[in-house]
Amino acid sequence: MITSIELGDFLSHSNTQLEFENGVTVFVGSNGAGKSSIIDAITFALFGQHTRKSNKGLIKRGAAQGFAKIRFTINDKQFEAVRKIDSKGTLAATFAEINGNERTEIAAGERKQFGESMTHEIEKVIGLDFEKLKIASIVQQGELNAIINAKPKEFKELLNAIIGIDRLDVASESMKTVNKEFREKIKQDVGYDDTHIEILMRDMQKYENEINEAKPKREQLNRIQEKLKNEVGQIRKKIEIDAPKIDKINQLESRKKELSAYAKEAIREIQREINENERKIRDCDGCFEHLGLKADLESKIQKVEDAIDNTVRKNQEMANQTISLKEKLSLASKLQIKDNKCPVCDSDVKKLNPFFQEEHLQQEITELQKMIKSKEEESSMYRQKRKEFLEKLQSARDAEATLRAHSINSKEDLVKIQSDTESKKQKIPLITKKNMTEMSEIDQHAKMIFDIIVKLEAETNGFDEQQFNDLKRSANEKQIDLSHVDQQIGAILEKISKGEQQIIVIRKAISELKVVKEYVTSLSEIQTNVFSRDGPVATSLRSWALNTISAKASEYLSLLNTKIQRVSLSEKARDISIACHSKSEVLELESLSGGEKVSVALALRLGMASLLGASNLNLMILDEPTTHLDVERKKSLVSVLSQLSDISNSESRMQFLIITHDAEIFEDSTVEQIYKFESSEQSSIVTAL
């Protein structure tokens, strides 16, 4: 039972304190006077919950902070819950037990990370959480008769919410999650889950069929493999026998090429020697004749050189004489006798010396010039001779150098070279495949190669290389066929091995998954039978709840002076129906008066509250229960509410808080505890009537 409520700057209240007793307490006043704020104060102080948009909206306009404090008793113990909120949104809360002047704190704040929760402690004490309190103890505007006016299906959903069937839905979803996570874990561990058993059975059957089909193919391929191995082996033996012959054939061809190449090279060498000798012969042709003239030519050249020197000397002398005579001639032209007088000494001279006579000097000069010309011609003739002799001498020297270069010292050496050359020309064979015998006669090395060729020809006589190559090709083809067969056998063996391994894996998986399936089936049955809202457990819970509510509601109805003695709730299919019983008959809801309907609605509400365990708090709040009621129904409601005091004084000791703006309906009632709420500019004003 709530004993007091204190509001400080909370919503429209500046400083409001209310004291409560057992029975019915009525809050009257116009809309906006602050009556419904009491509900927000109760839920905020107890659970930190309210109907406003935000916590800051709880603070009275203009104030820095607000608070709600509530004191209540349960089982003769008194408790106090206080919650504060400031303009910054900071919350502060304490929950304590009050024993006289002593105050023992139970919890402070909502520090859930430290394992502290004031809300949780309050829930433990009163036995309700916020959602159940709303259902069990708070009847919002217009919802009083909603319980009997609701459609059967809606009534069932309300009942489900009351008894916590929604928790079964949560549990059912959790079971689904558990099932799913379990399957995922199994799939992660095994590779499959229980839904794959049939698929795995089909896969295992498929692998078994594949193995059964593969085994005969493997046997057939094994026979083909054995046959091919034998054939390849026989061919390989023949090839091993003939393989040396093909090698000797290759050697034979190589030796023939070697002999031919050697012969060609030898012939080229002989030809080179012949050419060299022929060049020597050509170079030395006539050299001995030229060489025999060398001494005579050297003597002749010396004589010609001497003659040339003599001629040059005489020419020089005559040239000097000519110069002298020309000088004398120049002087003679000046020495002319005149009057038989000497032009020099003026002595008498009858006749001049011929050496001073111009004519004589001129004649002498002419003679000398003729002689000089003759000597020049003679010198030219000697030079020509010298040139001819020098050329012949050079030829003799060249012949000597040529003979020396070719190491020929005598005509006999030259004759021997000519003889050797002719002999070598006779020994040059033709280079063809048919005249190897002739090539073998070139020298000893050629003879050795030829002997090897003869031996190889004897050893390979009768060998057919084409047949040998055909044999090798046949062996390769059969080896390829054998490789293909080996690959096919390998693929079949791998397929069989893989299939057998898969069968082992699948069998193990199926064995494990069958256990899993049993477990999952059990979980599914639990989910269906225990956690389904229409399963046996939920149905049993609803049946128990309906019986409990029916019994409690009937108890309350017996106290409300109506012709209805008993009310019973029953579930049919997916609906819940309400049956009202008088002493002699079953009454239809539509036939009840307004007051009777209110009585039934209140009785059912009280029965539900009792079911929810609301007896710890023993509180019911009716917010504007007269809303949307006509005058007759309002009077009926007042009649019922007037009896609530009697009910509250009974063993159930219920406490009722009724909020209404119709104050006049309580003027002739037996309700004594009434608070009047009025609004002012500053805050709500509450007065006890």
LOLOPA-328706 format. One line per 10 residues: number of its first residue (from 1); for each residue x, y, z of C-alpha. Coordinates in pm, 1 decimal, decimal comma, always signed. Layout:
NUM) X Y Z  ...
***
This chain:
1) +0,0 +0,0 +0,0  +122,5 +349,0 -88,9  +133,3 +564,9 +225,1  +257,9 +897,4 +80,9  +370,4 +1071,8 -236,1  +587,6 +1385,9 -248,4  +653,0 +1586,9 -568,2  +909,0 +1868,0 -593,1  +916,9 +2070,5 -917,1  +783,7 +1759,7 -1087,1
11) +569,1 +1828,8 -1394,9  +310,9 +2089,9 -1286,7  +372,2 +2040,5 -909,8  +604,9 +2273,9 -719,0  +568,2 +2113,2 -379,5  +289,4 +1859,9 -336,9  +255,9 +1607,7 -52,3  -21,9 +1346,1 -40,6  -101,5 +1105,1 +241,1  -291,0 +780,6 +172,3
21) -483,1 +523,5 +371,0  -642,9 +192,7 +284,6  -951,5 +203,2 +72,5  -1046,4 +438,8 -205,4  -875,2 +770,7 -267,5  -1023,6 +995,7 -534,7  -841,5 +1270,5 -726,2  -1084,9 +1520,0 -874,3  -1021,8 +1824,3 -1082,7  -1038,2 +1963,1 -1434,4
31) -815,8 +1853,7 -1720,9  -456,2 +1979,7 -1687,4  -480,0 +2021,7 -1311,8  -202,7 +1765,1 -1253,8  -405,7 +1456,9 -1153,1  -237,9 +1215,4 -1398,5  +102,5 +1344,8 -1290,0  +56,6 +1128,1 -980,9  +69,5 +815,2 -1201,0  +395,8 +935,3 -1365,5
41) +535,2 +1014,3 -1017,7  +456,6 +661,1 -893,7  +607,9 +481,8 -1198,6  +907,5 +718,7 -1216,1  +992,4 +681,3 -848,0  +956,6 +301,8 -858,8  +1090,5 +210,7 -1203,9  +1226,8 +527,4 -1368,1  +947,5 +497,9 -1631,7  +675,8 +748,6 -1730,6
51) +450,2 +861,4 -2014,7  +647,2 +1175,9 -2108,1  +882,1 +1204,5 -2407,5  +1201,4 +1251,4 -2206,4  +1327,9 +1262,3 -1849,0  +1395,4 +1635,6 -1879,6  +1025,9 +1680,9 -1955,1  +950,2 +1577,0 -1595,9  +1111,3 +1892,7 -1454,3  +871,5 +2179,4 -1386,1
61) +921,1 +2463,5 -1629,0  +1172,8 +2714,7 -1488,5  +1317,4 +2474,3 -1231,4  +1672,7 +2336,3 -1230,0  +1571,7 +1991,5 -1102,7  +1273,5 +1786,6 -993,9  +1204,3 +1475,3 -790,4  +936,1 +1222,1 -699,0  +931,9 +1040,5 -365,5  +699,3 +756,6 -274,7
71) +658,3 +564,7 +50,4  +477,3 +230,7 +59,9  +430,6 -66,6 +292,2  +453,6 -434,8 +207,9  +410,0 -706,2 +468,4  +421,5 -442,8 +744,6  +755,8 -308,4 +620,0  +787,4 +51,1 +505,7  +997,5 +149,1 +201,8  +1095,0 +475,1 +35,1
81) +1188,5 +526,5 -331,6  +1324,5 +862,3 -453,2  +1435,8 +961,9 -804,2  +1574,3 +1300,7 -906,9  +1643,7 +1455,1 -1246,6  +1824,2 +1785,3 -1322,8  +1822,7 +2004,0 -1633,8  +2138,1 +1833,6 -1765,2  +1960,4 +1499,0 -1761,6  +2158,9 +1368,5 -1464,6
91) +1965,4 +1109,0 -1265,5  +1993,9 +1024,5 -894,3  +1795,6 +753,2 -715,2  +1780,2 +576,7 -377,3  +1571,9 +291,8 -241,5  +1561,5 +240,0 +134,3  +1373,7 +63,3 +412,2  +1230,8 +292,0 +682,8  +1212,7 +163,7 +1039,5  +1103,8 +441,8 +1269,9
101) +1372,7 +705,4 +1248,8  +1621,4 +467,5 +1094,9  +1673,4 +458,5 +721,9  +1854,3 +158,6 +565,7  +1959,8 +211,7 +202,1  +1896,3 -92,5 -20,7  +2011,7 +41,1 -356,8  +2126,1 +364,2 -520,7  +2109,0 +444,1 -890,0  +2123,2 +210,5 -1189,0
111) +2493,4 +114,1 -1201,0  +2419,8 -219,7 -1362,3  +2783,7 -258,9 -1469,6  +2862,5 -289,6 -1097,7  +2572,1 -524,3 -1034,1  +2365,6 -244,1 -875,4  +2009,4 -168,3 -988,1  +1753,0 +14,7 -777,5  +1477,2 -86,8 -1021,3  +1570,7 -452,4 -987,3
121) +1558,4 -431,6 -607,8  +1215,3 -266,2 -616,8  +1088,1 -532,3 -857,7  +1198,9 -800,6 -611,3  +1023,0 -628,8 -318,8  +684,8 -557,8 -484,2  +689,4 -865,4 -710,1  +609,2 -666,2 -1027,9  +800,6 -497,7 -1306,6  +682,3 -185,8 -1485,4
131) +495,8 -368,9 -1762,5  +307,0 -595,3 -1522,5  +223,5 -301,6 -1297,0  +64,4 -124,2 -1595,2  -146,8 -431,3 -1670,3  -229,6 -526,5 -1312,0  -266,9 -193,1 -1135,1  -319,1 +89,9 -1386,4  -640,0 +120,3 -1587,4  -590,8 +402,1 -1839,1
141) -866,0 +632,4 -1961,1  -1151,5 +449,0 -2134,6  -1010,1 +104,1 -2065,9  -1223,3 +1,9 -1765,8  -1491,8 -172,0 -1973,3  -1246,1 -258,0 -2252,2  -1187,2 -594,1 -2088,5  -1546,7 -706,2 -2141,1  -1603,7 -513,7 -2464,6  -1291,1 -658,9 -2625,7
151) -1325,7 -917,4 -2894,9  -1255,4 -1273,8 -2776,5  -926,5 -1283,8 -2965,9  -818,1 -948,7 -2815,2  -911,2 -1078,2 -2467,2  -690,6 -1379,6 -2530,7  -396,0 -1154,4 -2626,8  -454,6 -951,5 -2307,1  -456,1 -1271,6 -2104,5  -138,6 -1385,7 -2282,7
161) +27,5 -1058,7 -2185,2  -92,1 -1095,0 -1822,8  +40,6 -1444,6 -1772,7  +355,0 -1379,0 -1976,4  +281,8 -1587,9 -2284,0  +492,7 -1333,1 -2468,5  +782,4 -1472,5 -2266,4  +702,2 -1806,1 -2426,0  +731,1 -1633,7 -2763,1  +1072,8 -1500,7 -2658,7
171) +1166,3 -1844,5 -2533,4  +1035,5 -1997,1 -2857,3  +1249,1 -1756,4 -3059,6  +1540,7 -1836,6 -2831,9  +1476,0 -2205,2 -2896,6  +1478,0 -2132,7 -3268,7  +1806,4 -1946,4 -3225,1  +1944,9 -2231,3 -3015,6  +1828,2 -2478,0 -3280,4  +1979,4 -2267,2 -3557,0
181) +2309,6 -2208,8 -3375,0  +2322,6 -2576,8 -3279,8  +2267,6 -2673,0 -3643,3  +2532,0 -2421,3 -3753,6  +2774,6 -2560,0 -3494,3  +2702,7 -2915,0 -3611,6  +2741,0 -2803,6 -3972,6  +3069,9 -2635,2 -3884,7  +3196,7 -2947,5 -3704,5  +3048,8 -3220,0 -3926,5
191) +2996,2 -3028,2 -4249,1  +2622,2 -3101,2 -4248,4  +2319,5 -3073,5 -4020,5  +2024,4 -3303,4 -3953,5  +1831,6 -3165,3 -4252,5  +2094,1 -3320,6 -4479,6  +2045,7 -3682,9 -4368,5  +1829,1 -3774,0 -4669,0  +2069,2 -3592,4 -4901,9  +2362,7 -3774,7 -4744,0
201) +2179,3 -4107,2 -4779,6  +2129,2 -4034,0 -5148,5  +2492,2 -3926,2 -5181,4  +2609,9 -4244,8 -5010,7  +2389,8 -4452,4 -5243,1  +2531,3 -4261,5 -5537,7  +2888,8 -4333,4 -5427,0  +2806,1 -4700,5 -5373,1  +2653,2 -4720,9 -5722,5  +2956,0 -4546,5 -5870,5
211) +3190,9 -4791,4 -5693,5  +2986,4 -5090,2 -5813,1  +2993,0 -4954,8 -6168,4  +3363,5 -4870,2 -6151,2  +3489,5 -5211,6 -6035,8  +3400,6 -5404,8 -6359,8  +3553,8 -5120,1 -6563,4  +3867,0 -5145,5 -6353,0  +3889,4 -5522,8 -6417,8  +3841,1 -5469,6 -6790,9
221) +4105,3 -5197,7 -6798,6  +4342,5 -5418,8 -6596,4  +4316,5 -5686,7 -6867,1  +4379,2 -5429,6 -7141,6  +4668,0 -5290,9 -6938,4  +4828,1 -5636,1 -6900,5  +4792,2 -5707,4 -7271,7  +4947,9 -5375,3 -7369,4  +5233,8 -5427,9 -7123,4  +5313,7 -5764,9 -7284,3
231) +5301,2 -5619,7 -7635,4  +5514,8 -5321,4 -7539,9  +5761,3 -5552,9 -7366,5  +5801,3 -5775,3 -7673,3  +5849,2 -5475,4 -7901,9  +6099,8 -5324,2 -7659,8  +6305,7 -5647,0 -7671,8  +6318,8 -5633,6 -8052,1  +6411,1 -5266,7 -8034,1  +6686,5 -5343,5 -7782,6
241) +6828,3 -5604,6 -8024,7  +6815,2 -5372,6 -8326,5  +6894,7 -5049,8 -8145,3  +7276,1 -5105,6 -8168,7  +7236,1 -5154,2 -8544,5  +7065,0 -4820,2 -8588,1  +7349,4 -4675,5 -8389,0  +7597,4 -4850,1 -8621,5  +7397,3 -4726,4 -8921,6  +7438,4 -4379,8 -8783,6
251) +7807,6 -4448,2 -8723,3  +7837,9 -4582,1 -9080,0  +7684,0 -4271,3 -9224,1  +7896,9 -4061,9 -8995,8  +8213,1 -4247,9 -9104,4  +8122,2 -4212,6 -9472,1  +8071,7 -3843,4 -9419,7  +8395,8 -3834,1 -9225,1  +8585,6 -4013,5 -9509,7  +8426,3 -3788,4 -9767,6
261) +8505,6 -3479,4 -9565,8  +8858,4 -3599,6 -9496,5  +8909,1 -3686,4 -9865,0  +8778,2 -3347,9 -9967,8  +9007,2 -3178,6 -9721,4  +9302,1 -3400,3 -9830,4  +9227,0 -3332,9 -10197,0  +9202,3 -2964,0 -10119,3  +9541,0 -2990,2 -9949,0  +9690,0 -3182,8 -10246,9
271) +9534,6 -2935,2 -10485,7  +9671,9 -2655,6 -10276,3  +10020,0 -2814,8 -10293,8  +9981,5 -2865,0 -10669,9  +9873,9 -2504,1 -10707,9  +10160,9 -2393,8 -10488,5  +10409,2 -2600,1 -10692,3  +10262,8 -2476,3 -11019,9  +10295,5 -2123,2 -10886,9  +10657,7 -2195,3 -10796,6
281) +10717,4 -2336,8 -11143,4  +10555,0 -2032,3 -11301,1  +10745,1 -1796,2 -11075,3  +11075,7 -1970,6 -11140,2  +11029,5 -2004,7 -11517,2  +11342,0 -1838,7 -11685,1  +11485,4 -1741,4 -11344,7  +11804,0 -1942,0 -11404,4  +11854,1 -1770,4 -11747,1  +11820,4 -1426,2 -11588,7
291) +12041,9 -1530,6 -11302,0  +12325,0 -1627,1 -11547,6  +12339,5 -1271,3 -11690,6  +12378,4 -1100,5 -11353,2  +12758,8 -1079,4 -11342,0  +12789,7 -961,4 -11704,6  +12516,1 -702,0 -11649,6  +12680,2 -571,4 -11335,6  +13009,8 -531,5 -11532,4  +12833,8 -358,8 -11820,2
301) +12649,0 -128,2 -11586,7  +12978,0 -30,7 -11421,5  +13130,2 +51,3 -11760,0  +12826,3 +252,7 -11861,2  +12840,4 +433,7 -11527,4  +13205,1 +517,6 -11592,1  +13126,6 +637,1 -11947,7  +12840,7 +850,2 -11816,1  +13067,1 +1000,2 -11550,7  +13339,0 +1069,7 -11817,9
311) +13086,8 +1228,2 -12050,7  +12944,6 +1441,5 -11770,7  +13295,5 +1548,7 -11675,1  +13393,3 +1637,5 -12034,9  +13066,1 +1821,9 -12082,9  +13142,3 +2019,8 -11773,4  +13485,7 +2106,1 -11900,6  +13350,3 +2215,3 -12237,8  +13082,6 +2416,3 -12065,5  +13348,5 +2592,8 -11865,9
321) +13547,1 +2657,3 -12183,4  +13241,3 +2794,3 -12352,1  +13186,1 +3034,6 -12064,8  +13549,3 +3144,7 -12083,7  +13527,4 +3194,9 -12458,6  +13208,3 +3392,9 -12421,0  +13386,3 +3620,4 -12174,5  +13674,1 +3658,8 -12417,2  +13425,1 +3722,5 -12694,3  +13274,1 +3999,7 -12488,9
331) +13619,3 +4148,5 -12436,7  +13718,5 +4099,8 -12800,2  +13420,7 +4306,7 -12906,1  +13578,2 +4591,7 -12716,9  +13933,7 +4534,2 -12840,7  +13914,3 +4661,4 -13201,5  +14240,2 +4777,9 -13374,2  +14203,9 +5121,7 -13511,9  +14479,6 +5275,1 -13721,1  +14691,2 +4977,6 -13630,1
341) +14692,4 +5100,5 -13278,8  +14626,9 +4881,4 -12972,0  +14307,6 +4987,5 -12805,2  +14465,8 +4912,4 -12469,7  +14820,7 +5048,9 -12484,9  +14795,8 +5243,2 -12807,8  +15105,2 +5065,8 -12937,7  +15139,1 +4974,6 -13293,5  +14985,1 +4641,7 -13375,2  +14974,9 +4492,3 -13708,5
351) +14756,5 +4183,5 -13622,8  +14542,7 +4072,8 -13313,6  +14594,6 +3739,2 -13131,5  +14329,4 +3494,9 -13250,5  +14209,3 +3463,7 -12888,3  +14100,2 +3820,9 -12908,8  +13944,7 +3791,1 -13243,8  +13568,0 +3773,3 -13235,4  +13537,9 +3549,6 -13533,6  +13786,9 +3311,3 -13398,5
361) +13623,0 +3307,5 -13056,9  +13282,5 +3263,1 -13211,0  +13403,2 +2972,0 -13409,6  +13557,8 +2815,7 -13104,4  +13234,4 +2854,3 -12910,5  +13036,5 +2694,6 -13191,9  +13270,1 +2398,3 -13203,3  +13247,1 +2354,5 -12828,3  +12867,3 +2363,3 -12839,0  +12861,3 +2096,6 -13107,0
371) +13089,3 +1882,9 -12897,0  +12873,4 +1940,6 -12585,9  +12564,4 +1835,0 -12777,4  +12740,5 +1530,1 -12906,1  +12849,3 +1441,3 -12553,1  +12494,9 +1494,3 -12422,9  +12363,2 +1261,5 -12687,0  +12632,6 +1016,4 -12596,7  +12543,6 +1056,2 -12226,2  +12174,2 +999,0 -12308,6
381) +12263,0 +685,4 -12499,4  +12467,6 +562,8 -12199,0  +12180,4 +638,1 -11962,8  +11944,9 +441,3 -12184,4  +12185,6 +152,3 -12182,2  +12222,9 +184,1 -11807,2  +11843,0 +172,8 -11774,2  +11819,3 -136,0 -11988,7  +12104,1 -303,1 -11804,2  +11947,1 -206,4 -11464,3
391) +11613,3 -351,8 -11568,6  +11777,1 -674,5 -11674,8  +11983,2 -672,6 -11356,0  +11663,4 -622,5 -11152,7  +11506,0 -917,1 -11333,5  +11810,7 -1124,4 -11245,6  +11789,2 -1010,3 -10884,4  +11410,3 -1083,2 -10880,2  +11478,7 -1428,4 -11022,8  +11739,7 -1482,3 -10753,7
401) +11491,9 -1367,7 -10484,1  +11214,5 -1588,1 -10628,4  +11437,7 -1894,3 -10631,0  +11552,2 -1815,3 -10279,6  +11190,1 -1762,9 -10166,6  +11088,9 -2101,2 -10308,7  +11404,3 -2265,9 -10171,3  +11515,1 -2365,6 -10518,8  +11887,5 -2383,8 -10547,7  +11923,2 -2553,9 -10881,7
411) +11743,3 -2650,7 -11194,9  +11725,0 -3005,9 -11056,5  +11515,0 -2881,1 -10765,2  +11271,0 -2723,3 -11007,8  +11256,3 -3038,4 -11220,3  +11180,8 -3246,8 -10906,5  +10892,0 -3010,6 -10811,8  +10747,8 -3045,3 -11158,6  +10771,2 -3424,7 -11134,1  +10601,2 -3432,3 -10788,9
421) +10322,8 -3207,4 -10912,8  +10244,3 -3432,2 -11206,0  +10245,6 -3734,7 -10974,8  +9999,9 -3571,2 -10733,0  +9768,6 -3473,5 -11013,9  +9746,1 -3838,3 -11108,6  +9651,8 -3939,8 -10748,7  +9348,3 -3704,7 -10700,2  +9031,1 -3927,9 -10680,3  +8669,2 -3827,5 -10753,9
431) +8458,3 -3756,2 -10442,9  +8150,1 -3982,9 -10479,0  +7983,3 -4249,1 -10266,0  +8093,3 -4517,7 -10512,0  +8462,6 -4450,5 -10515,5  +8543,7 -4476,4 -10146,2  +8811,4 -4733,8 -10232,5  +8992,2 -4468,8 -10433,0  +8944,5 -4216,6 -10152,7  +9092,5 -4467,9 -9908,1
441) +9417,3 -4460,3 -10107,7  +9477,1 -4092,9 -10035,5  +9671,5 -4168,4 -9719,6  +9688,6 -4400,4 -9415,6  +9421,7 -4213,6 -9218,7  +9177,7 -4239,6 -9508,9  +9257,0 -4611,0 -9525,6  +9177,0 -4650,3 -9152,0  +8839,9 -4477,0 -9189,1  +8760,5 -4691,4 -9492,5
451) +8836,0 -5011,7 -9298,6  +8591,0 -4901,5 -9023,9  +8326,3 -4834,0 -9289,3  +8374,3 -5182,5 -9437,6  +8335,9 -5338,8 -9091,5  +8016,9 -5136,9 -9009,1  +7864,5 -5228,0 -9344,9  +7924,2 -5595,6 -9269,5  +7766,2 -5561,4 -8920,9  +7452,8 -5377,1 -9048,1
461) +7402,2 -5583,5 -9357,8  +7031,8 -5670,8 -9398,6  +6909,2 -5412,2 -9140,6  +6587,7 -5227,8 -9249,9  +6575,4 -4888,8 -9083,6  +6218,7 -4825,0 -9198,6  +6101,2 -5142,5 -9027,1  +6295,4 -5042,5 -8716,6  +6130,6 -4697,4 -8714,8  +5790,0 -4856,8 -8767,5
471) +5863,9 -5081,3 -8469,7  +5957,6 -4782,0 -8255,1  +5647,0 -4592,7 -8365,9  +5434,3 -4896,8 -8281,9  +5598,8 -4916,3 -7938,4  +5533,3 -4546,0 -7876,1  +5170,4 -4574,3 -7986,5  +5112,3 -4874,4 -7761,4  +5290,6 -4693,9 -7477,6  +5056,9 -4396,7 -7526,3
481) +4760,2 -4635,1 -7522,9  +4902,9 -4791,3 -7207,3  +4942,0 -4446,1 -7048,1  +4580,3 -4365,6 -7131,1  +4471,7 -4694,8 -6977,3  +4688,7 -4622,2 -6670,4  +4525,3 -4280,8 -6639,7  +4179,6 -4433,3 -6670,1  +4266,8 -4697,1 -6409,9  +4412,3 -4423,0 -6185,6
491) +4096,8 -4214,4 -6226,7  +3876,8 -4515,8 -6147,1  +4093,3 -4610,2 -5846,6  +4080,6 -4251,0 -5726,8  +3705,1 -4246,5 -5781,3  +3665,8 -4574,0 -5589,0  +3898,9 -4454,9 -5311,9  +3727,9 -4118,9 -5291,5  +3388,5 -4288,2 -5293,8  +3490,6 -4528,7 -5016,5
501) +3631,5 -4240,1 -4812,7  +3316,0 -4038,4 -4871,2  +3102,6 -4335,0 -4769,8  +3300,6 -4363,4 -4444,3  +3264,3 -3988,0 -4384,6  +2895,1 -3991,9 -4475,7  +2821,0 -4296,8 -4259,7  +2990,6 -4132,3 -3966,3  +2809,1 -3804,7 -4037,6  +2472,4 -3983,4 -4070,9
511) +2536,4 -4168,4 -3744,5  +2613,9 -3840,6 -3568,6  +2332,0 -3653,2 -3742,0  +2076,4 -3914,1 -3636,9  +2167,4 -3836,1 -3277,2  +2152,1 -3467,2 -3365,0  +1813,7 -3515,5 -3527,9  +1678,1 -3683,2 -3215,4  +1808,8 -3392,8 -3010,0  +1675,6 -3130,9 -3253,2
521) +1342,2 -3315,9 -3268,3  +1328,3 -3305,8 -2890,4  +1406,1 -2933,1 -2898,5  +1138,1 -2881,2 -3163,4  +888,6 -3076,9 -2953,2  +982,6 -2864,6 -2652,6  +940,3 -2554,3 -2864,4  +601,9 -2676,0 -2992,7  +465,0 -2822,7 -2672,5  +625,5 -2596,1 -2412,2
531) +695,8 -2259,0 -2570,2  +427,1 -2227,3 -2835,5  +152,9 -1986,4 -2731,5  -101,5 -2242,4 -2852,0  +86,0 -2545,1 -2717,2  -4,9 -2761,1 -2418,3  +195,9 -2553,4 -2168,9  +49,8 -2221,7 -2280,6  -297,3 -2375,6 -2295,9  -253,6 -2514,8 -1945,5
541) -125,1 -2180,0 -1820,8  -422,0 -2000,6 -1973,8  -660,7 -2260,0 -1829,6  -508,3 -2215,7 -1484,8  -508,2 -1837,6 -1524,7  -868,0 -1834,8 -1644,5  -975,3 -2047,7 -1349,3  -775,4 -1830,0 -1108,6  -914,2 -1505,5 -1252,3  -1265,2 -1652,7 -1258,7
551) -1239,6 -1756,5 -893,1  -1095,1 -1421,3 -776,3  -1337,0 -1220,2 -988,6  -1624,9 -1423,3 -846,9  -1501,3 -1347,4 -494,6  -1504,4 -973,3 -570,2  -1845,5 -997,3 -736,0  -1988,4 -1157,3 -423,0  -1890,5 -839,9 -238,0  -2043,7 -603,4 -495,5
561) -2417,0 -657,7 -434,8  -2511,7 -759,7 -788,3  -2731,4 -1038,8 -916,2  -2416,6 -1189,1 -1071,9  -2293,9 -1459,8 -839,9  -2011,8 -1594,8 -1047,7  -1811,0 -1516,8 -1360,2  -1623,9 -1779,6 -1558,7  -1365,6 -1745,0 -1833,9  -1307,0 -2024,5 -2084,1
571) -1088,0 -2076,4 -2391,6  -1237,6 -2208,9 -2710,1  -1014,4 -2256,7 -3013,3  -830,4 -1924,1 -3031,4  -1087,2 -1715,1 -2840,8  -1169,6 -1652,5 -2473,4  -1530,4 -1608,2 -2373,3  -1682,7 -1453,0 -2058,6  -1985,2 -1611,9 -1896,4  -2176,1 -1447,0 -1609,5
581) -2386,2 -1666,9 -1381,6  -2673,8 -1568,1 -1155,4  -2819,0 -1811,5 -906,9  -3030,0 -1977,5 -1170,5  -2905,7 -1892,1 -1515,4  -2623,7 -1781,6 -1740,8  -2642,9 -1411,5 -1823,8  -2531,9 -1262,3 -2155,0  -2301,7 -962,4 -2126,7  -2531,2 -764,6 -2357,2
591) -2816,9 -813,0 -2111,1  -2628,4 -663,2 -1815,1  -2693,1 -312,1 -1691,3  -2422,3 -46,4 -1700,7  -2344,6 -91,1 -1328,6  -2332,1 -467,8 -1365,7  -2088,7 -438,4 -1656,2  -1866,7 -204,7 -1450,8  -1881,6 -453,5 -1162,7  -1781,7 -740,4 -1389,9
601) -1502,8 -531,4 -1544,7  -1368,4 -430,8 -1203,1  -1393,4 -785,9 -1072,3  -1202,6 -918,3 -1372,3  -939,3 -642,3 -1334,0  -900,7 -730,1 -966,9  -880,0 -1096,8 -1053,6  -607,6 -1024,3 -1307,4  -421,7 -805,6 -1058,5  -435,1 -1087,8 -806,8
611) -304,4 -1329,8 -1072,6  -10,1 -1102,7 -1144,1  +90,7 -1108,6 -781,8  -18,0 -751,7 -720,2  -103,0 -844,6 -360,9  +245,1 -721,6 -257,0  +147,9 -366,7 -345,0  -231,5 -415,1 -338,5  -281,7 -107,8 -557,7  -516,1 -26,8 -844,4
621) -529,4 +306,1 -1025,0  -833,3 +399,8 -1233,5  -754,7 +697,4 -1459,1  -1068,5 +879,6 -1576,1  -1291,2 +571,3 -1557,5  -1598,3 +782,0 -1648,7  -1461,4 +896,9 -1982,0  -1700,4 +826,9 -2271,2  -1972,3 +707,2 -2025,0  -2324,2 +848,3 -2038,8
631) -2502,9 +976,3 -1726,2  -2666,0 +641,7 -1645,1  -2340,5 +451,7 -1676,8  -2155,4 +713,8 -1468,7  -2410,3 +664,9 -1189,5  -2367,2 +290,0 -1216,4  -1992,3 +332,4 -1193,9  -2023,0 +552,2 -882,1  -2239,3 +291,4 -721,1  -1975,6 +29,1 -780,5
641) -1686,9 +253,9 -677,5  -1870,3 +343,0 -354,6  -1852,1 -20,2 -258,1  -1474,4 -30,3 -310,5  -1421,5 +98,2 +44,2  -1599,1 -207,6 +176,0  -1384,5 -426,3 -47,7  -1070,1 -250,0 +68,1  -1157,8 -319,0 +427,0  -1200,7 -688,1 +357,0
651) -926,1 -947,7 +374,2  -789,1 -849,7 +31,1  -701,2 -499,3 +162,6  -683,8 -339,6 -184,6  -593,5 +26,8 -226,9  -770,7 +219,8 -505,3  -663,0 +553,6 -657,0  -936,0 +695,0 -876,6  -862,1 +993,5 -1103,2  -1160,2 +1178,8 -1248,4
661) -1276,5 +1527,6 -1345,9  -1637,9 +1441,1 -1256,3  -1625,5 +1545,3 -888,7  -2003,7 +1566,5 -856,8  -2052,9 +1193,9 -896,5  -1895,1 +1135,2 -554,6  -2114,4 +1388,4 -365,2  -2355,2 +1122,8 -230,9  -2098,8 +839,5 -219,3  -1944,8 +674,3 +83,9
671) -1590,4 +764,0 -35,5  -1431,9 +991,1 +225,1  -1070,3 +1042,4 +104,8  -1089,9 +1292,0 -183,8  -820,9 +1530,3 -310,1  -911,7 +1825,0 -526,7  -657,5 +1931,8 -791,6  -655,2 +2285,4 -928,5  -419,4 +2455,2 -1170,8  -260,0 +2798,1 -1120,9
681) +1,7 +3002,1 -1303,2  +270,8 +2886,1 -1063,5  +184,2 +2518,5 -1010,1  -86,0 +2264,7 -932,3  -268,0 +2311,3 -599,9  -394,6 +2003,5 -415,2  -653,4 +2032,0 -136,5  -800,7 +1751,3 +77,2  -1181,5 +1763,2 +77,0
***
